[in-house]
Amino acid sequence: MKIIVNFKSGFKQTFIVPKDMLAIEFRRLAEEIGGNIENIEFSLPPRQAGFSTSELSGILQLPE
């Protein structure tokens, strides 16, 4: 899955994340690379049956 992380510093990084990686592992990795996270944008490949492209992407706001 392709994930774009926007950091509070203004830095933006794109990650290609394996399906079996836990969210908490990914968050720790991203924070080690870029610091505090502002939000995370994610998308799934359009080949997922039953969903439109707009339903497969979004932004996740992380709690403080």
C-alpha positions, -999 to 999 in steps of 0.1 A, spaced: 0 0 0 12 35 -8 11 59 22 20 96 22 29 109 56 28 147 63 49 157 92 44 187 115 77 201 103 62 204 67 82 175 55 63 150 33 74 114 27 59 86 6 62 50 19 54 17 2 42 -4 31 38 -42 31 3 -55 38 14 -74 69 30 -45 87 11 -34 118 0 2 120 18 9 152 51 -5 136 46 18 107 39 48 128 71 43 149 91 39 117 77 71 102 83 90 133 119 78 134 124 91 99 105 124 100 95 133 136 59 142 147 32 132 123 5 157 112 -16 133 91 -14 102 69 -28 98 34 -34 63 22 -48 46 -8 -55 10 -19 -51 -2 -55 -82 3 -76 -84 -35 -83 -103 -39 -49 -137 -51 -61 -168 -33 -49 -152 1 -41 -148 33 -61 -114 51 -62 -128 79 -39 -137 53 -13 -102 38 -13 -83 69 -3 -84 92 27 -66 111 53 -61 99 88 -56 125 115 -35 112 144 -43 121 180 -19 143 199 
